[in-house]
Amino acid sequence: MKVVFSHPTGNEFVRAALKGLNDAHALQAFHTAIACFEGSALDKLAGIGPLSELRRRSFDKSLQPLTHMWPLKETGRLVADKLGMRNIITHETGMFSVDAVYRYNDKKTAASLKRGIDAVYAYEDGALLSFARAKQLDIKCLYDLPIGYWRAARRLMQNALDTRPEWAPTLTAFKDSVAKLSNKDEELRLADRIFVASSFTANTLKEYQGGQLAPVHVVPYAFPDVGAARDYNTSGRGPLKLLFVGGLSQRKGIADLFEAVDRIGNRVELTVVGRKTCDVCPALDAALARHRWIETMPHAQVLKTMREHDVLVFPSLFEGFGLVITEAMAQGTPVITTDRTAGPDVMTHGHDGWFTPAESVNELQTSIENLLVKPELIAKAGKAAIETARKRTWQVYSKELAEIIMNIK
């Protein structure tokens, strides 16, 4: 099996997927915008303060001979963002928008395809041109959908919009043009296999209207390395320390969390870590003013902050996975999340965490208050979460994904 892999930016699950394919001697080429390898020129540049963010694009050195970089659009996007040149990174239309970055990488990947390659693996919004070319060459199209299907997102977010119209500015699911949504459907139509990270994402694909879909494989993401030992407050003294980490959007259920916490009062303390998803939302600004808000922090500090809190609350309304869930569990911090995340895939309710129905403030409030009454459950679930994390490392994800791909006929 010879696989060409395409993703313009890279992240934890992309690195794991690449490792699995490379370890299986199946990776033919990796196409991306910027890749930093230890000892490379980019790695040295990343040692300069303002360029340190390049390290976020770091990949295993074994991938260097197989990597093809197409930095033009992504470099333009990063520079424009730093300079505040919003007009050229505008959603979809900006010449250096995220959409432009994905299209450019897709175009370059498509141009590289040739007979003799067995499959191309690409992600949502960056697969259309590659898949169209692959079909001409009889190459398998492997599609990764990191978040749920757009029709389901529109339906569920419309309900959130109707319920909480004051939070409408934070709901960005309605920004995509008809053309972009049509392209998403075409990518799905061309796919020979579809990979998702949660059962929830798989279920959203039932709303696809373009005919019979290719087989769908659910391969949940993994847990990072287990963190340092932590203490638990089992006495019940003092307020329960709650933490939220993520984009400040009602897609993440942030308004539901604020309401539940406000109902409970000073028996809990809430810390919010995350960036705003819009410039103007009075409801969000008012809520943040009542709680501790940290806009951004280094990833290592996020993990440390997780260990300093009793519970991570992640009441998302629409989530392909939710990596903060596994990150918190690996720190021994139990999680309250919803049934529209990977919670049901990676945890056992009442054992190493808890999940509630999405959009139910009452259920969320009840879950939090139950821990106020029985604080010993936090330590019990936190320790169980660590044991769960030990069993599913990124190495496990790498092998599972690679095995499925290698067995495709």
Buried (B, 14 or more C-beta within 10 A) or exposed (E): BBBBBBBBBBEBBBBBBBBBBBBBEBBBBBBBBBBBBEEBEBBEEBEEEEBEEBEEBBBEEEBBEBBBBBBBBBBBBBEBEEEEBEEBBBEBEBEBBBBBBBBBBBBBBBEBBEEEBBBBBBBBBBBBBBBBBBEEEEBBBBBBBBBBBBBBBBBBBEEBBEEBEEBBBBBBBEEBEEEBEEBBBBBBBBBBBBBBBBBBBBBBBEBBEEEEBBEBBBBBBBBBEBBEEBEBBEEBEEBBBBBBBBBBBBBBBBBBBBBBBBBBEEEBBBBBBBEBBBEEBEBBEEBBEEBEBEEEBEEEEBBBBBBBBBBBBBBBBBBBBBBBBBBBBBBBBBBBBBBBBBBBBBBBEEBBBBBBEBBBBEBBBEBBBEBEEEBEBBBBBBBBBBEBBEEBBBEBBBBBBBEBBBEBE
